[in-house]
Protein backbone atom coordinates (compact mmCIF):
# COMPACT_ATOMS: atom_id res chain seq x y z
CA UNK A 1 0.00 0.00 0.00
CA UNK A 2 1.27 3.46 -0.91
CA UNK A 3 0.44 6.84 0.65
CA UNK A 4 0.09 10.26 -0.99
CA UNK A 5 1.16 13.61 0.46
CA UNK A 6 1.59 17.21 -0.65
CA UNK A 7 4.40 19.29 0.81
CA UNK A 8 6.49 22.22 -0.51
CA UNK A 9 4.60 22.08 -3.81
CA UNK A 10 5.53 18.40 -4.33
CA UNK A 11 3.04 15.57 -4.79
CA UNK A 12 4.69 12.67 -2.98
CA UNK A 13 3.95 8.95 -3.13
CA UNK A 14 5.50 6.96 -0.27
CA UNK A 15 5.79 3.20 0.26
CA UNK A 16 5.42 3.84 4.01
CA UNK A 17 3.01 6.03 5.91
CA UNK A 18 4.57 9.31 7.06
CA UNK A 19 2.94 9.98 10.41
CA UNK A 20 3.65 13.70 10.66
CA UNK A 21 2.04 14.49 7.28
CA UNK A 22 -1.67 14.46 6.42
CA UNK A 23 -2.53 12.19 3.49
CA UNK A 24 -3.99 13.63 0.30
CA UNK A 25 -5.74 12.37 -2.83
CA UNK A 26 -3.85 12.92 -6.08
CA UNK A 27 -3.59 11.56 -9.61
CA UNK A 28 -0.03 12.80 -10.13
CA UNK A 29 3.31 12.12 -8.48
CA UNK A 30 6.36 14.39 -8.46
CA UNK A 31 8.45 12.23 -6.13
CA UNK A 32 8.17 8.54 -5.24
CA UNK A 33 9.79 7.56 -1.93
CA UNK A 34 10.86 3.97 -1.29
CA UNK A 35 11.65 2.95 2.30
CA UNK A 36 13.98 -0.01 2.85
CA UNK A 37 16.48 -1.52 5.27
CA UNK A 38 18.37 -3.23 2.42
CA UNK A 39 20.83 -1.23 0.29
CA UNK A 40 20.74 -3.99 -2.34
CA UNK A 41 17.18 -2.99 -3.24
CA UNK A 42 18.44 0.46 -4.33
CA UNK A 43 20.86 1.71 -7.03
CA UNK A 44 23.54 2.02 -4.30
CA UNK A 45 25.84 -0.87 -5.26
CA UNK A 46 25.67 -0.30 -9.03
CA UNK A 47 27.20 3.18 -8.79
CA UNK A 48 30.64 4.60 -8.06
CA UNK A 49 30.22 7.30 -5.43
CA UNK A 50 32.46 10.34 -4.98
CA UNK A 51 32.16 12.74 -2.09
CA UNK A 52 30.89 16.24 -2.93
CA UNK A 53 32.59 18.92 -0.84
CA UNK A 54 32.36 22.68 -0.58
CA UNK A 55 32.80 25.23 2.21
CA UNK A 56 29.30 24.62 3.47
CA UNK A 57 29.86 20.88 3.87
CA UNK A 58 33.41 20.86 5.24
CA UNK A 59 32.35 21.33 8.87
CA UNK A 60 29.17 19.25 8.77
CA UNK A 61 30.01 16.18 10.81
CA UNK A 62 26.53 14.66 10.61
CA UNK A 63 26.06 15.02 6.85
CA UNK A 64 28.17 13.76 3.95
CA UNK A 65 27.04 14.24 0.34
CA UNK A 66 28.08 11.98 -2.53
CA UNK A 67 27.45 11.99 -6.28
CA UNK A 68 27.69 9.24 -8.89
CA UNK A 69 27.63 9.56 -12.66
CA UNK A 70 25.51 7.22 -14.78
CA UNK A 71 24.05 7.03 -18.29
CA UNK A 72 20.90 8.68 -16.94
CA UNK A 73 22.77 11.52 -15.28
CA UNK A 74 23.99 12.31 -11.75
CA UNK A 75 22.74 10.40 -8.70
CA UNK A 76 23.00 12.03 -5.29
CA UNK A 77 23.38 10.35 -1.91
CA UNK A 78 22.98 12.04 1.46
CA UNK A 79 24.52 10.25 4.45
CA UNK A 80 23.09 11.42 7.78
CA UNK A 81 25.03 10.20 10.79
CA UNK A 82 22.52 9.60 13.58
CA UNK A 83 22.86 8.28 17.12
CA UNK A 84 21.86 4.86 15.76
CA UNK A 85 23.93 4.66 12.58
CA UNK A 86 23.92 6.03 9.05
CA UNK A 87 20.69 7.07 7.36
CA UNK A 88 20.85 7.20 3.54
CA UNK A 89 18.76 9.23 1.09
CA UNK A 90 19.47 8.35 -2.55
CA UNK A 91 18.10 10.52 -5.37
CA UNK A 92 17.93 9.59 -9.04
CA UNK A 93 19.08 12.09 -11.72
CA UNK A 94 15.57 13.37 -12.50
CA UNK A 95 14.75 13.81 -8.78
CA UNK A 96 11.48 11.88 -9.06
CA UNK A 97 12.69 8.80 -7.14
CA UNK A 98 14.10 8.68 -3.61
CA UNK A 99 15.28 5.66 -1.64
CA UNK A 100 15.51 5.91 2.15
CA UNK A 101 17.84 3.26 3.57
CA UNK A 102 17.57 2.99 7.34
CA UNK A 103 18.47 0.70 10.21
CA UNK A 104 15.55 -1.10 11.82
CA UNK A 105 16.53 0.49 15.14
CA UNK A 106 16.42 4.04 13.79
CA UNK A 107 13.50 5.95 15.38
CA UNK A 108 10.90 6.54 12.67
CA UNK A 109 10.17 10.04 13.95
CA UNK A 110 13.83 10.95 13.40
CA UNK A 111 13.73 9.71 9.79
CA UNK A 112 10.51 11.63 9.13
CA UNK A 113 11.91 14.85 10.61
CA UNK A 114 15.03 14.64 8.46
CA UNK A 115 12.88 13.80 5.43
CA UNK A 116 10.54 16.81 5.72
CA UNK A 117 13.44 19.12 6.59
CA UNK A 118 16.92 18.81 5.08
CA UNK A 119 16.22 15.86 2.75
CA UNK A 120 13.28 17.39 0.85
CA UNK A 121 15.02 20.76 1.07
CA UNK A 122 17.98 19.17 -0.71
CA UNK A 123 15.67 17.81 -3.42
CA UNK A 124 14.29 21.28 -4.09
CA UNK A 125 17.72 22.93 -4.07
CA UNK A 126 19.17 20.35 -6.49
CA UNK A 127 16.22 21.06 -8.82
CA UNK A 128 17.22 24.72 -8.79
CA UNK A 129 14.36 25.84 -6.55
CA UNK A 130 15.27 28.55 -4.05
CA UNK A 131 14.42 28.03 -0.37
CA UNK A 132 14.75 30.11 2.78
CA UNK A 133 15.37 28.99 6.35
CA UNK A 134 12.26 30.80 7.47
CA UNK A 135 8.84 30.67 9.03
CA UNK A 136 6.01 32.17 6.97
CA UNK A 137 2.53 33.30 7.99
CA UNK A 138 -0.57 34.58 6.19
CA UNK A 139 -1.58 38.17 6.81
CA UNK A 140 -4.52 39.35 4.69
CA UNK A 141 -3.87 36.63 2.06
CA UNK A 142 -0.21 37.63 1.79
CA UNK A 143 2.87 35.64 2.79
CA UNK A 144 5.06 37.32 5.42
CA UNK A 145 8.38 35.60 6.16
CA UNK A 146 10.57 35.67 9.27
CA UNK A 147 14.30 35.06 9.06
CA UNK A 148 17.00 35.43 11.69
CA UNK A 149 19.88 33.76 13.43
CA UNK A 150 19.48 30.45 15.23
CA UNK A 151 17.05 30.75 18.16
CA UNK A 152 15.94 34.20 17.02
CA UNK A 153 12.33 33.05 17.43
CA UNK A 154 11.12 32.28 13.89
CA UNK A 155 8.98 29.29 14.89
CA UNK A 156 7.92 30.95 18.15
CA UNK A 157 6.70 33.95 16.18
CA UNK A 158 4.76 31.69 13.79
CA UNK A 159 3.11 29.87 16.72
CA UNK A 160 2.21 33.21 18.32
CA UNK A 161 0.46 34.29 15.12
CA UNK A 162 -1.54 31.04 15.24
CA UNK A 163 -2.67 31.93 18.76
CA UNK A 164 -3.78 35.30 17.43
CA UNK A 165 -5.96 33.83 14.66
CA UNK A 166 -3.55 33.72 11.71
CA UNK A 167 -2.51 30.79 9.51
CA UNK A 168 1.00 29.42 9.04
CA UNK A 169 2.20 28.68 5.51
CA UNK A 170 5.52 27.09 6.43
CA UNK A 171 7.87 26.60 9.36
CA UNK A 172 11.65 26.15 9.09
CA UNK A 173 11.69 25.67 5.30
CA UNK A 174 10.07 28.14 2.89
CA UNK A 175 10.02 27.09 -0.78
CA UNK A 176 9.94 30.06 -3.18
CA UNK A 177 9.00 30.34 -6.82
CA UNK A 178 8.71 33.25 -9.23
CA UNK A 179 5.65 33.95 -11.38
CA UNK A 180 6.22 37.04 -13.54
CA UNK A 181 6.96 39.74 -10.93
CA UNK A 182 5.38 37.83 -8.05
CA UNK A 183 7.20 35.55 -5.61
CA UNK A 184 5.12 32.69 -4.23
CA UNK A 185 5.59 30.61 -1.06
CA UNK A 186 4.50 26.97 -1.21
CA UNK A 187 2.77 25.43 1.83
CA UNK A 188 4.86 23.22 4.07
CA UNK A 189 3.06 20.91 6.50
CA UNK A 190 0.77 21.54 9.52
CA UNK A 191 3.35 21.48 12.28
CA UNK A 192 5.50 24.08 14.05
CA UNK A 193 8.67 23.16 15.89
CA UNK A 194 9.02 24.76 19.32
CA UNK A 195 11.45 24.50 22.21
CA UNK A 196 10.27 23.88 25.81
CA UNK A 197 10.24 27.55 26.93
CA UNK A 198 8.14 28.61 23.94
CA UNK A 199 5.78 25.66 24.43
CA UNK A 200 5.13 26.67 28.02
CA UNK A 201 4.72 30.37 27.11
CA UNK A 202 2.33 29.76 24.20
CA UNK A 203 0.50 26.56 25.16
CA UNK A 204 0.97 26.50 28.96
CA UNK A 205 2.03 22.85 28.68
CA UNK A 206 5.17 20.84 29.34
CA UNK A 207 7.35 19.71 26.43
CA UNK A 208 6.59 16.06 27.21
CA UNK A 209 3.02 16.62 26.02
CA UNK A 210 4.27 17.06 22.43
CA UNK A 211 5.95 14.82 19.88
CA UNK A 212 9.74 15.04 19.74
CA UNK A 213 11.39 16.26 16.52
CA UNK A 214 14.90 14.78 16.83
CA UNK A 215 16.30 12.42 19.50
CA UNK A 216 19.27 14.70 20.25
CA UNK A 217 17.34 18.00 20.45
CA UNK A 218 14.69 19.45 22.75
CA UNK A 219 12.34 20.82 20.06
CA UNK A 220 8.80 19.41 19.77
CA UNK A 221 6.03 19.46 17.17
CA UNK A 222 2.85 21.44 17.74
CA UNK A 223 -0.13 20.56 15.57
CA UNK A 224 -1.62 23.47 13.58
CA UNK A 225 -4.00 21.59 11.26
CA UNK A 226 -6.78 24.10 11.94
CA UNK A 227 -4.44 27.05 11.29
CA UNK A 228 -2.48 25.78 8.29
CA UNK A 229 -2.56 27.65 5.00
CA UNK A 230 -2.90 25.06 2.21
CA UNK A 231 -2.61 27.51 -0.71
CA UNK A 232 0.56 29.14 -2.01
CA UNK A 233 0.52 32.88 -1.40
CA UNK A 234 2.50 35.85 -2.74
CA UNK A 235 5.44 36.93 -0.61
CA UNK A 236 4.93 40.57 0.38
CA UNK A 237 7.46 41.18 3.17
CA UNK A 238 10.42 39.68 5.02
CA UNK A 239 11.19 40.53 8.64
CA UNK A 240 14.64 39.95 10.14
CA UNK A 241 14.12 38.98 13.77
CA UNK A 242 16.64 40.43 16.20
CA UNK A 243 15.86 39.60 19.85
CA UNK A 244 17.83 41.87 22.18
CA UNK A 245 17.80 43.33 25.67
CA UNK A 246 16.77 46.64 27.26
CA UNK A 247 14.77 48.23 24.45
CA UNK A 248 11.45 48.32 26.27
CA UNK A 249 8.11 46.65 25.68
CA UNK A 250 7.58 47.96 22.16
CA UNK A 251 9.59 46.50 19.24
CA UNK A 252 11.58 48.80 16.99
CA UNK A 253 11.50 48.48 13.20
CA UNK A 254 14.47 49.42 11.04
CA UNK A 255 14.85 49.95 7.32
CA UNK A 256 17.50 47.78 5.68
CA UNK A 257 19.88 49.02 3.00
CA UNK A 258 19.90 47.37 -0.42
CA UNK A 259 23.28 45.75 0.24
CA UNK A 260 22.21 44.48 3.66
CA UNK A 261 19.02 43.02 2.22
CA UNK A 262 20.89 40.75 -0.17
CA UNK A 263 23.45 39.70 2.44
CA UNK A 264 20.78 38.90 5.02
CA UNK A 265 18.65 36.86 2.64
CA UNK A 266 21.63 34.95 1.24
CA UNK A 267 22.74 34.10 4.79
CA UNK A 268 19.40 32.40 5.40
CA UNK A 269 19.29 30.38 2.21
CA UNK A 270 18.18 26.84 3.06
CA UNK A 271 20.64 24.00 2.30
CA UNK A 272 22.96 26.21 0.24
CA UNK A 273 25.62 23.56 0.88
CA UNK A 274 23.94 21.40 -1.78
CA UNK A 275 24.61 23.88 -4.58
CA UNK A 276 27.25 23.70 -7.29
CA UNK A 277 28.61 26.86 -8.95
CA UNK A 278 25.82 27.10 -11.52
CA UNK A 279 23.05 26.67 -8.93
CA UNK A 280 24.74 29.26 -6.71
CA UNK A 281 24.78 31.70 -9.63
CA UNK A 282 21.07 31.10 -10.24
CA UNK A 283 20.29 31.60 -6.55
CA UNK A 284 22.23 34.87 -6.44
CA UNK A 285 20.27 36.22 -9.41
CA UNK A 286 16.99 35.14 -7.83
CA UNK A 287 17.72 36.81 -4.50
CA UNK A 288 19.15 39.93 -6.13
CA UNK A 289 15.85 40.45 -7.93
CA UNK A 290 13.72 39.45 -4.92
CA UNK A 291 15.41 41.95 -2.60
CA UNK A 292 14.65 44.75 -5.06
CA UNK A 293 10.95 43.84 -5.15
CA UNK A 294 10.10 42.73 -1.60
CA UNK A 295 10.18 45.02 1.49
CA UNK A 296 12.66 43.74 4.07
CA UNK A 297 12.54 45.13 7.58
CA UNK A 298 14.55 44.44 10.71
CA UNK A 299 12.65 44.13 13.97
CA UNK A 300 14.48 44.61 17.28
CA UNK A 301 12.44 43.30 20.18
CA UNK A 302 12.87 42.53 23.84
CA UNK A 303 13.93 38.93 24.47
CA UNK A 304 10.88 38.31 26.63
CA UNK A 305 8.30 35.60 25.93
CA UNK A 306 5.68 37.56 27.87
CA UNK A 307 5.67 40.13 25.05
CA UNK A 308 4.92 37.71 22.19
CA UNK A 309 1.36 38.90 21.59
CA UNK A 310 2.37 42.56 21.63
CA UNK A 311 5.14 41.85 19.11
CA UNK A 312 2.68 40.02 16.89
CA UNK A 313 0.27 42.97 16.89
CA UNK A 314 3.04 45.45 16.11
CA UNK A 315 4.22 43.35 13.15
CA UNK A 316 0.69 43.21 11.74
CA UNK A 317 0.35 46.98 12.04
CA UNK A 318 3.75 47.58 10.47
CA UNK A 319 3.06 45.22 7.58
CA UNK A 320 -0.31 46.78 6.78
CA UNK A 321 1.38 50.17 6.59
CA UNK A 322 3.80 48.77 4.00
CA UNK A 323 1.02 47.77 1.60
Backbone torsions as a table, in degrees:
resi	resn	phi	psi	omega
1	UNK	NA	134.3	177.7
2	UNK	-109.8	160.0	-175.5
3	UNK	-128.4	142.4	-176.8
4	UNK	-111.3	139.8	-179.3
5	UNK	-142.4	157.5	172.4
6	UNK	-126.9	125.4	-178.2
7	UNK	-155.3	134.9	178.8
8	UNK	56.8	30.9	-179.6
9	UNK	81.5	3.3	-179.9
10	UNK	-102.6	134.5	168.7
11	UNK	-90.2	117.3	-172.9
12	UNK	-113.4	137.2	173.0
13	UNK	-116.3	122.8	-174.3
14	UNK	-121.2	139.1	178.2
15	UNK	-75.3	-10.1	177.4
16	UNK	-132.1	146.2	177.6
17	UNK	-65.7	135.4	177.4
18	UNK	-104.2	104.6	-168.1
19	UNK	-62.1	-33.1	-174.2
20	UNK	-84.3	-0.4	179.1
21	UNK	-114.1	140.7	174.0
22	UNK	-77.5	137.8	179.8
23	UNK	-73.0	155.2	178.7
24	UNK	-134.6	165.8	173.2
25	UNK	-102.5	131.3	-179.1
26	UNK	-154.2	150.9	176.5
27	UNK	-102.2	-4.3	-177.7
28	UNK	-123.4	158.9	177.9
29	UNK	-137.6	125.4	174.7
30	UNK	-92.5	-30.5	-176.6
31	UNK	-146.2	123.4	174.6
32	UNK	-100.2	128.9	-177.8
33	UNK	-112.0	126.6	-179.1
34	UNK	-114.7	119.4	179.6
35	UNK	-94.7	135.5	-179.8
36	UNK	-157.1	157.4	172.5
37	UNK	-107.4	5.9	-175.4
38	UNK	-122.0	111.2	179.4
39	UNK	-61.5	-26.1	-177.8
40	UNK	-67.6	-16.0	179.0
41	UNK	-89.6	8.5	-179.4
42	UNK	-122.3	174.3	176.1
43	UNK	-73.4	4.8	-170.6
44	UNK	-51.8	-54.3	-172.1
45	UNK	-76.1	-16.2	-178.1
46	UNK	-88.2	1.5	-174.5
47	UNK	-121.4	152.8	176.5
48	UNK	-102.4	110.9	-171.8
49	UNK	-93.0	139.3	174.3
50	UNK	-127.1	137.3	-176.8
51	UNK	-71.3	134.6	176.7
52	UNK	-97.8	123.1	-177.1
53	UNK	-129.8	141.0	169.0
54	UNK	-149.0	-177.4	-176.8
55	UNK	-59.9	-35.9	-178.2
56	UNK	-69.4	-23.7	-177.2
57	UNK	-99.1	-16.3	-174.1
58	UNK	-57.2	-38.9	-175.3
59	UNK	-101.1	10.9	179.8
60	UNK	-91.2	101.1	-176.2
61	UNK	-75.0	-27.9	-175.0
62	UNK	-95.8	2.0	179.2
63	UNK	-139.2	124.6	170.6
64	UNK	-121.3	137.0	-178.9
65	UNK	-113.9	136.4	179.8
66	UNK	-129.4	152.4	174.0
67	UNK	-127.2	157.1	177.2
68	UNK	-146.1	130.7	-179.6
69	UNK	-87.0	143.1	178.6
70	UNK	-145.6	176.7	177.1
71	UNK	-63.4	-29.7	-178.9
72	UNK	-80.9	-18.7	-175.9
73	UNK	133.8	-154.8	-174.1
74	UNK	-96.4	124.3	169.9
75	UNK	-87.9	150.9	176.0
76	UNK	-124.9	143.0	177.9
77	UNK	-132.6	127.7	177.0
78	UNK	-108.8	120.2	176.8
79	UNK	-101.7	113.0	175.0
80	UNK	-101.5	122.1	179.5
81	UNK	-89.7	111.2	-176.9
82	UNK	-105.8	178.1	177.8
83	UNK	-67.4	-18.0	-177.9
84	UNK	-96.1	-35.3	-176.9
85	UNK	171.6	-140.7	-179.8
86	UNK	-113.6	127.2	178.9
87	UNK	-105.7	124.1	-175.2
88	UNK	-108.1	137.1	169.9
89	UNK	-122.0	117.2	-178.7
90	UNK	-112.2	129.2	-177.4
91	UNK	-117.4	134.8	176.5
92	UNK	-78.2	167.4	-174.2
93	UNK	-60.3	-30.2	-179.5
94	UNK	-91.4	1.8	176.0
95	UNK	58.2	31.1	175.3
96	UNK	-114.2	5.3	176.2
97	UNK	-135.9	131.8	176.1
98	UNK	-132.0	134.2	174.0
99	UNK	-111.7	127.7	175.1
100	UNK	-105.3	115.6	180.0
101	UNK	-107.2	117.9	-173.9
102	UNK	-136.4	154.6	173.2
103	UNK	-74.9	146.9	179.5
104	UNK	-62.4	-23.1	-179.0
105	UNK	-86.7	-9.4	-178.6
106	UNK	-67.2	126.6	178.4
107	UNK	-58.5	129.0	-177.8
108	UNK	-60.9	-37.0	-178.1
109	UNK	-64.6	-30.1	177.4
110	UNK	-69.5	-42.2	178.1
111	UNK	-62.1	-45.1	-178.5
112	UNK	-63.1	-40.1	-178.9
113	UNK	-66.7	-39.7	176.6
114	UNK	-68.1	-38.4	179.4
115	UNK	-60.2	-52.3	-174.7
116	UNK	-78.4	-7.4	176.5
117	UNK	-105.7	-102.3	-173.5
118	UNK	-64.3	-32.2	-177.0
119	UNK	-68.8	-52.8	178.1
120	UNK	-69.5	-28.3	173.5
121	UNK	-63.1	-39.6	177.8
122	UNK	-64.5	-39.7	177.6
123	UNK	-58.2	-48.5	-179.2
124	UNK	-63.3	-43.4	-178.6
125	UNK	-64.3	-40.4	179.3
126	UNK	-67.3	-25.1	176.3
127	UNK	-82.4	-0.8	179.7
128	UNK	86.7	13.8	179.6
129	UNK	-91.7	131.9	-175.6
130	UNK	-84.5	137.4	-179.0
131	UNK	-133.9	149.5	176.0
132	UNK	-114.5	144.5	168.1
133	UNK	-80.5	95.8	-166.0
134	UNK	-159.0	155.4	165.5
135	UNK	-106.8	143.6	-174.1
136	UNK	-133.6	133.6	179.5
137	UNK	-124.0	165.4	-179.3
138	UNK	-101.6	116.2	171.5
139	UNK	-120.0	114.5	177.2
140	UNK	56.3	42.2	179.2
141	UNK	66.4	26.3	174.8
142	UNK	-124.6	146.6	176.8
143	UNK	-87.1	127.7	176.9
144	UNK	-122.0	121.5	-173.1
145	UNK	-104.2	147.7	175.6
146	UNK	-119.0	125.5	173.2
147	UNK	-122.1	168.8	180.0
148	UNK	161.1	169.7	-178.4
149	UNK	-64.4	170.1	179.1
150	UNK	-57.3	134.3	-179.4
151	UNK	65.4	24.6	175.3
152	UNK	-75.9	-18.4	176.9
153	UNK	108.7	25.8	-178.6
154	UNK	-62.2	-51.1	-179.5
155	UNK	-70.0	-37.2	177.4
156	UNK	-61.4	-40.2	178.6
157	UNK	-65.5	-42.5	178.8
158	UNK	-60.6	-44.6	179.7
159	UNK	-65.5	-33.1	177.0
160	UNK	-66.3	-40.4	176.8
161	UNK	-62.2	-37.5	176.1
162	UNK	-59.6	-44.9	179.2
163	UNK	-62.7	-23.1	-179.2
164	UNK	-100.5	16.6	171.1
165	UNK	92.5	12.4	-179.7
166	UNK	-103.5	162.7	178.3
167	UNK	-100.5	148.4	175.1
168	UNK	-98.9	133.9	176.4
169	UNK	-91.1	-41.4	-178.6
170	UNK	-158.6	152.0	175.0
171	UNK	-130.9	131.9	177.7
172	UNK	81.5	-49.0	-177.3
173	UNK	-126.8	117.6	178.0
174	UNK	-112.1	119.3	-178.3
175	UNK	-96.3	122.9	-174.0
176	UNK	-109.4	147.1	172.6
177	UNK	-142.0	159.9	-177.8
178	UNK	-115.5	129.5	176.0
179	UNK	-127.5	103.3	-171.8
180	UNK	56.0	-118.8	-179.8
181	UNK	-100.3	13.9	-178.9
182	UNK	-109.2	139.0	175.0
183	UNK	-105.9	127.5	-176.7
184	UNK	-109.6	146.9	175.6
185	UNK	-112.5	124.2	-179.8
186	UNK	-82.4	143.4	178.2
187	UNK	-63.0	143.2	175.2
188	UNK	-89.3	-109.3	178.0
189	UNK	-147.2	157.5	-168.9
190	UNK	-79.7	60.8	175.6
191	UNK	-143.9	150.4	171.4
192	UNK	-128.1	136.1	-179.2
193	UNK	-93.2	123.0	-178.4
194	UNK	-129.4	150.2	174.3
195	UNK	-90.1	163.7	-172.9
196	UNK	-51.2	-44.6	-177.9
197	UNK	-62.6	-40.4	179.5
198	UNK	-69.4	-37.6	177.7
199	UNK	-59.6	-44.8	-178.9
200	UNK	-68.1	-38.6	-178.2
201	UNK	-69.7	-38.2	-174.3
202	UNK	-91.8	-40.6	-174.1
203	UNK	-109.0	-6.0	-179.1
204	UNK	54.6	37.7	178.8
205	UNK	-133.6	158.9	177.4
206	UNK	-77.6	155.2	-178.4
207	UNK	-60.0	-31.9	-177.3
208	UNK	-63.3	-14.9	179.3
209	UNK	-79.6	-4.6	-175.3
210	UNK	-123.1	155.3	-178.8
211	UNK	-69.8	134.8	-179.8
212	UNK	-72.6	147.0	178.9
213	UNK	-88.1	-58.0	178.4
214	UNK	-126.7	149.4	-179.8
215	UNK	-63.4	-31.3	-174.1
216	UNK	-100.0	14.3	179.0
217	UNK	-133.0	163.7	-176.0
218	UNK	-98.1	1.8	-178.9
219	UNK	-73.0	150.6	-177.6
220	UNK	-132.5	157.2	177.6
221	UNK	-88.2	134.8	167.4
222	UNK	-110.9	138.8	-176.4
223	UNK	-85.7	126.5	-179.6
224	UNK	-125.4	34.1	-176.9
225	UNK	-54.1	-37.1	-179.0
226	UNK	-80.2	-7.8	-178.1
227	UNK	-130.6	34.8	-179.1
228	UNK	-107.8	128.9	179.9
229	UNK	-85.9	113.5	-174.6
230	UNK	-89.7	-6.2	-179.6
231	UNK	-105.2	145.5	172.3
232	UNK	-70.8	144.1	-176.7
233	UNK	-131.8	154.6	179.9
234	UNK	-72.6	133.8	176.7
235	UNK	-74.8	125.3	-176.4
236	UNK	-120.0	-12.0	178.2
237	UNK	-166.0	151.8	173.2
238	UNK	-126.8	130.9	176.4
239	UNK	-112.6	130.0	175.7
240	UNK	-92.4	113.5	-177.1
241	UNK	-81.1	130.4	-179.6
242	UNK	-135.9	81.6	177.2
243	UNK	-66.3	136.5	-176.7
244	UNK	-146.2	-169.2	-178.3
245	UNK	-123.6	151.5	168.5
246	UNK	61.9	41.9	173.3
247	UNK	-115.5	3.8	177.8
248	UNK	93.3	-178.1	-173.9
249	UNK	-79.0	-17.1	-176.3
250	UNK	-104.5	127.6	-179.9
251	UNK	-66.9	155.8	179.3
252	UNK	-115.1	132.3	180.0
253	UNK	-103.3	138.6	-179.4
254	UNK	-124.8	142.3	170.0
255	UNK	-73.1	153.4	-178.8
256	UNK	-120.6	133.4	-179.7
257	UNK	-67.8	161.5	-178.8
258	UNK	-58.2	-43.0	-179.7
259	UNK	-66.1	-41.7	179.7
260	UNK	-65.9	-35.2	178.9
261	UNK	-57.2	-50.6	-177.2
262	UNK	-64.7	-42.4	179.3
263	UNK	-61.7	-46.2	-177.6
264	UNK	-63.3	-44.3	-178.5
265	UNK	-67.9	-42.0	178.9
266	UNK	-61.8	-36.4	179.5
267	UNK	-64.2	-24.0	-177.0
268	UNK	-110.1	23.5	170.6
269	UNK	-64.9	135.8	-178.0
270	UNK	-85.3	130.5	174.7
271	UNK	54.2	40.5	177.6
272	UNK	-62.9	-20.0	179.0
273	UNK	-65.1	-12.6	179.3
274	UNK	-84.8	-8.4	-168.1
275	UNK	-89.5	138.5	168.8
276	UNK	-87.4	-176.9	-174.7
277	UNK	-61.6	-40.4	-178.0
278	UNK	-68.0	-42.3	178.7
279	UNK	-67.1	-34.2	175.7
280	UNK	-64.8	-39.9	178.2
281	UNK	-62.6	-44.1	178.8
282	UNK	-62.7	-41.2	179.7
283	UNK	-63.7	-42.6	179.9
284	UNK	-59.9	-44.4	179.0
285	UNK	-63.0	-40.7	179.6
286	UNK	-61.8	-50.3	-177.4
287	UNK	-69.8	-33.5	178.6
288	UNK	-61.4	-40.5	178.7
289	UNK	-73.8	-42.4	-179.4
290	UNK	-58.3	-44.4	-175.6
291	UNK	-70.5	-15.1	173.8
292	UNK	-83.8	-22.5	-174.6
293	UNK	-101.2	-29.6	-171.5
294	UNK	-106.0	129.0	174.6
295	UNK	-61.4	133.8	177.5
296	UNK	-126.8	123.4	-176.1
297	UNK	-126.4	145.9	174.6
298	UNK	-99.4	135.5	178.4
299	UNK	-120.0	116.8	174.9
300	UNK	-95.4	125.8	-177.2
301	UNK	-143.0	152.9	-179.5
302	UNK	-61.8	133.1	178.8
303	UNK	-77.0	75.9	-174.0
304	UNK	-146.3	113.8	-176.7
305	UNK	-66.3	-18.8	178.6
306	UNK	-71.6	-12.7	-177.4
307	UNK	-103.2	12.0	-175.5
308	UNK	-57.8	-47.0	-177.9
309	UNK	-64.7	-39.6	178.2
310	UNK	-63.4	-41.3	178.6
311	UNK	-63.4	-40.0	178.2
312	UNK	-60.4	-47.6	-179.2
313	UNK	-62.7	-39.6	-179.3
314	UNK	-67.0	-36.7	177.9
315	UNK	-65.9	-42.9	178.2
316	UNK	-59.4	-46.0	-179.6
317	UNK	-63.7	-42.2	-179.6
318	UNK	-65.0	-42.8	-179.1
319	UNK	-64.1	-43.1	-178.5
320	UNK	-65.7	-25.9	175.6
321	UNK	-74.1	-24.1	-179.7
322	UNK	-73.4	-29.0	-173.9
323	UNK	-74.0	NA	NA
